[in-house]
Amino acid sequence: MEQQDELFRLYVNRLLKKHNVSAKKVELDDTEKERMRSIIENIQTEVQNYLDNTVKQVTEEDMGQDNDMVQEQNEEETENQSEANQSQTKVEYSEPTTKPKIYLKKNRKKRK
């Protein structure tokens, strides 16, 4: 976590130097400071929640509940697919709507 903080500080410092911004030049009133604090606190909590969720280990107990739901969904999908396959295999023959064209070779000259 400390490495990430250092990397973040380095990035912010370089960005501020690029745009010629220093702490002495920035003047924020109280409302802007409060908004800035709340935004930064929200970002910190979101990052911490994300990091906590990425570290969380999934156990077999967690998988048991999800596994039952997945199996039920798979069973429903296979039933739907089998019904769709059965409806597709039923083909009815009907008379063609147009007559096929027959081309006959008549009086063709051979090329030399």
C-alpha positions as CSV (number, residue, x, y, z in Angstrom):
1,M,0.0,0.0,0.0
2,E,2.9,2.4,0.7
3,Q,4.3,1.8,-2.7
4,Q,1.0,2.8,-4.3
5,D,0.9,6.0,-2.2
6,E,4.4,6.9,-3.3
7,L,3.6,6.2,-6.9
8,F,0.5,8.4,-6.6
9,R,2.4,11.2,-5.0
10,L,5.1,11.1,-7.7
11,Y,2.5,11.2,-10.4
12,V,0.6,14.1,-8.8
13,N,3.8,16.1,-8.2
14,R,4.9,15.6,-11.8
15,L,1.5,16.6,-13.1
16,L,1.4,19.8,-10.9
17,K,5.0,20.8,-12.0
18,K,4.0,20.3,-15.6
19,H,1.2,22.9,-15.2
20,N,3.3,25.2,-13.0
21,V,1.1,24.7,-10.0
22,S,2.4,25.0,-6.4
23,A,0.9,24.9,-3.0
24,K,1.7,28.6,-2.6
25,K,-0.2,29.6,-5.7
26,V,-3.4,27.7,-5.0
27,E,-6.0,29.6,-3.0
28,L,-9.1,27.8,-2.1
29,D,-11.9,29.1,0.0
30,D,-13.5,27.0,2.8
31,T,-16.3,25.5,0.6
32,E,-13.8,24.4,-2.1
33,K,-11.5,22.9,0.6
34,E,-14.4,21.0,2.1
35,R,-15.5,19.7,-1.4
36,M,-12.0,18.6,-2.1
37,R,-11.8,16.8,1.2
38,S,-15.1,15.0,0.6
39,I,-14.1,14.0,-2.9
40,I,-10.7,12.6,-1.8
41,E,-12.3,10.7,1.1
42,N,-14.8,9.2,-1.2
43,I,-12.1,8.1,-3.6
44,Q,-10.1,6.6,-0.7
45,T,-13.1,4.6,0.6
46,E,-13.8,3.3,-2.9
47,V,-10.2,2.3,-3.4
48,Q,-10.1,0.6,0.0
49,N,-13.3,-1.3,-0.7
50,Y,-11.9,-2.4,-4.1
51,L,-8.7,-3.6,-2.5
52,D,-10.6,-5.4,0.3
53,N,-12.7,-7.2,-2.3
54,T,-9.7,-8.3,-4.4
55,V,-8.0,-9.8,-1.4
56,K,-11.1,-11.7,-0.3
57,Q,-10.7,-15.5,-0.5
58,V,-13.6,-17.6,-1.9
59,T,-14.3,-20.7,0.1
60,E,-16.1,-23.9,-0.8
61,E,-19.1,-22.7,1.3
62,D,-19.3,-19.6,-0.9
63,M,-19.2,-21.7,-4.0
64,G,-21.9,-24.1,-2.7
65,Q,-24.6,-21.5,-2.8
66,D,-23.6,-20.1,-6.1
67,N,-23.1,-23.6,-7.5
68,D,-26.7,-24.6,-6.9
69,M,-28.0,-21.5,-8.7
70,V,-25.6,-22.1,-11.7
71,Q,-26.7,-25.7,-11.9
72,E,-30.4,-24.7,-12.0
73,Q,-29.7,-22.1,-14.7
74,N,-27.7,-24.7,-16.8
75,E,-30.6,-27.2,-16.5
76,E,-33.1,-24.6,-17.7
77,E,-30.8,-23.7,-20.6
78,T,-30.4,-27.3,-21.7
79,E,-34.2,-27.8,-21.6
80,N,-34.7,-24.7,-23.7
81,Q,-32.1,-25.8,-26.2
82,S,-33.6,-29.3,-26.5
83,E,-37.0,-27.8,-27.1
84,A,-35.6,-25.5,-29.8
85,N,-33.7,-28.4,-31.4
86,Q,-36.9,-30.5,-31.5
87,S,-38.8,-27.7,-33.2
88,Q,-36.1,-27.3,-35.7
89,T,-36.0,-31.0,-36.7
90,K,-39.6,-30.9,-37.7
91,V,-39.4,-30.1,-41.4
92,E,-42.5,-30.0,-43.5
93,Y,-42.3,-30.5,-47.3
94,S,-44.2,-28.1,-49.5
95,E,-44.4,-27.7,-53.2
96,P,-41.8,-25.3,-54.7
97,T,-43.1,-21.9,-55.5
98,T,-41.1,-21.6,-58.7
99,K,-40.2,-24.0,-61.4
100,P,-36.5,-24.8,-61.8
101,K,-34.9,-23.5,-65.0
102,I,-33.3,-26.1,-67.2
103,Y,-30.4,-25.0,-69.4
104,L,-29.7,-27.2,-72.4
105,K,-26.6,-27.0,-74.5
106,K,-27.8,-26.5,-78.1
107,N,-25.8,-25.6,-81.2
108,R,-22.7,-24.4,-79.4
109,K,-19.7,-23.9,-81.5
110,K,-16.4,-25.1,-80.2
111,R,-13.6,-22.7,-79.8
112,K,-10.3,-23.6,-81.4
